[in-house]
Amino acid sequence: MTNTEIRTAQVKVPNGDLQIDAYLAEPAQKGTFPAVIVIQEIFGVNIHIREVAEKFAKEGYVAIAPTLFQRTAPGFEGGYTPEDIQQGRGYKEQTTAEEILSDIKAAIAYLRTLPNVQGDAIGSIGFCFGGHVVYLAATLPDIKVTASFYGGGIPNSTPGGGEPTITRTPEIKGPIYAFFGLDDQGIPLEHTEQIEAELKKNQITHAIFRYPGAGHGFFCNHRASYNAEAAADAWKNVQELFQKNLQLQKV
């Protein structure tokens, strides 16, 4: 199913005393659908992330994109200028793995309150900073499948400090696909090789996609680094991954 009619809304996701702003996109017709949590780059839940959520909704998923900067910069939405990058990085540095995982758990709980969500069919996708975050979130038992796009720092860092995120690879519960551009100046090839080796060692169902001529942010058509060919192939692989593992309902 593609290009179904959708509806969108700005919603609040409760997490204790915190109310997390989130963007919800869902099929307009009746039924129950698998769900996808869309995780932002450092630029907040901006037009790119909203459009990704809408793409999923048109394919028959309920998609939610919670902001990760609610505690420090509620409402932040950046573009891709050097100033935006500097500002977004500053907010990213104020996040912690514990808080982020708490927020994603809250998003999962929120999805399960929706009558049109198949509660046991939830996946996640993330880009840039979000590509790192979804690798972390893949350790949650409720996340059944993960797509990580150009997640930097996985082998040598984790949000807020501590043991690198890659050390948590044995905790990953479901299949994970990771997408990288071979011209990405921010993610060394050895990092992608370390990730692949760790996934293999721990017998995690996975695939690593490396695109020649593609740089950081190649999936985003709002960035100068957009690579249409790589983006189209990556989207095809994401759809196959999610359809196989989330039992997409035909409507």
URUR-V27020 format. One record per residue. N is the residue number from 1. RES is the residue in one letter. OMEGA is omega in radians with two decimals (none if undefined). Layout:
# URUR-V27020
n,res,omega
N,RES,OMEGA
N,RES,OMEGA
This chain:
# URUR-V27020
n,res,omega
1,M,3.11
2,T,3.04
3,N,3.02
4,T,3.09
5,E,-3.10
6,I,2.97
7,R,-3.11
8,T,3.14
9,A,2.93
10,Q,-3.07
11,V,3.07
12,K,3.11
13,V,-3.12
14,P,3.03
15,N,-3.02
16,G,3.12
17,D,-3.10
18,L,3.01
19,Q,-3.05
20,I,3.03
21,D,3.14
22,A,3.10
23,Y,-3.09
24,L,3.04
25,A,-3.03
26,E,3.05
27,P,-3.11
28,A,-3.07
29,Q,3.12
30,K,3.12
31,G,3.01
32,T,-2.96
33,F,2.98
34,P,-3.06
35,A,3.12
36,V,3.01
37,I,-3.10
38,V,-3.05
39,I,-3.03
40,Q,2.87
41,E,3.10
42,I,-3.02
43,F,3.13
44,G,3.11
45,V,-3.06
46,N,-3.04
47,I,3.14
48,H,-3.11
49,I,3.08
50,R,3.13
51,E,3.07
52,V,3.09
53,A,3.14
54,E,3.09
55,K,3.10
56,F,3.14
57,A,3.12
58,K,3.10
59,E,3.07
60,G,3.09
61,Y,2.88
62,V,-3.05
63,A,3.10
64,I,3.14
65,A,3.12
66,P,3.07
67,T,3.13
68,L,-3.08
69,F,-3.05
70,Q,-3.07
71,R,-3.02
72,T,-3.06
73,A,3.13
74,P,3.13
75,G,-3.11
76,F,3.06
77,E,-3.06
78,G,2.98
79,G,-3.01
80,Y,3.08
81,T,3.06
82,P,3.12
83,E,3.10
84,D,-3.14
85,I,3.14
86,Q,-3.13
87,Q,-3.14
88,G,3.10
89,R,3.11
90,G,3.10
91,Y,3.12
92,K,-3.10
93,E,3.14
94,Q,3.11
95,T,3.03
96,T,3.13
97,A,-3.11
98,E,-3.14
99,E,-3.14
100,I,3.12
101,L,3.06
102,S,-3.14
103,D,3.12
104,I,3.04
105,K,3.11
106,A,3.10
107,A,3.09
108,I,3.13
109,A,3.11
110,Y,3.14
111,L,-3.09
112,R,3.02
113,T,-3.08
114,L,-3.06
115,P,-3.11
116,N,-3.14
117,V,2.95
118,Q,-2.93
119,G,-3.11
120,D,-3.09
121,A,-3.09
122,I,3.07
123,G,3.11
124,S,3.08
125,I,-3.13
126,G,-3.02
127,F,3.09
128,C,3.03
129,F,3.10
130,G,3.06
131,G,3.03
132,H,-3.09
133,V,-3.09
134,V,3.01
135,Y,3.03
136,L,-3.07
137,A,3.11
138,A,3.10
139,T,-3.14
140,L,-3.08
141,P,-3.12
142,D,3.13
143,I,-3.01
144,K,-3.09
145,V,-3.02
146,T,2.98
147,A,-3.08
148,S,3.14
149,F,3.07
150,Y,3.08
151,G,-3.10
152,G,2.99
153,G,-3.09
154,I,-3.12
155,P,-3.00
156,N,-3.13
157,S,2.96
158,T,-3.12
159,P,3.13
160,G,3.14
161,G,-3.10
162,G,-3.13
163,E,-3.13
164,P,-3.12
165,T,-3.10
166,I,3.14
167,T,3.13
168,R,-3.13
169,T,3.13
170,P,-3.11
171,E,-3.10
172,I,-2.97
173,K,-3.01
174,G,3.14
175,P,3.11
176,I,2.99
177,Y,3.11
178,A,-3.02
179,F,-3.12
180,F,2.98
181,G,-3.12
182,L,3.07
183,D,3.12
184,D,-3.09
185,Q,-3.08
186,G,-3.12
187,I,-3.13
188,P,3.12
189,L,-3.14
190,E,3.08
191,H,3.12
192,T,3.11
193,E,3.09
194,Q,3.12
195,I,-3.12
196,E,-3.13
197,A,-3.12
198,E,3.09
199,L,3.10
200,K,-3.09
201,K,-3.09
202,N,3.06
203,Q,3.05
204,I,3.07
205,T,-3.01
206,H,2.92
207,A,3.09
208,I,3.13
209,F,3.13
210,R,-3.01
211,Y,3.07
212,P,3.09
213,G,-3.13
214,A,3.12
215,G,3.13
216,H,3.13
217,G,-3.02
218,F,-3.11
219,F,-3.00
220,C,-3.10
221,N,3.06
222,H,-3.10
223,R,3.12
224,A,-3.10
225,S,-3.14
226,Y,3.10
227,N,-3.00
228,A,-3.10
229,E,3.13
230,A,-3.13
231,A,-3.13
232,A,3.13
233,D,3.13
234,A,-3.14
235,W,3.09
236,K,-3.14
237,N,3.09
238,V,-3.12
239,Q,3.10
240,E,3.14
241,L,-3.07
242,F,3.12
243,Q,-3.12
244,K,-2.97
245,N,-3.13
246,L,3.04
247,Q,-3.12
248,L,-3.14
249,Q,3.08
250,K,3.11
251,V,none
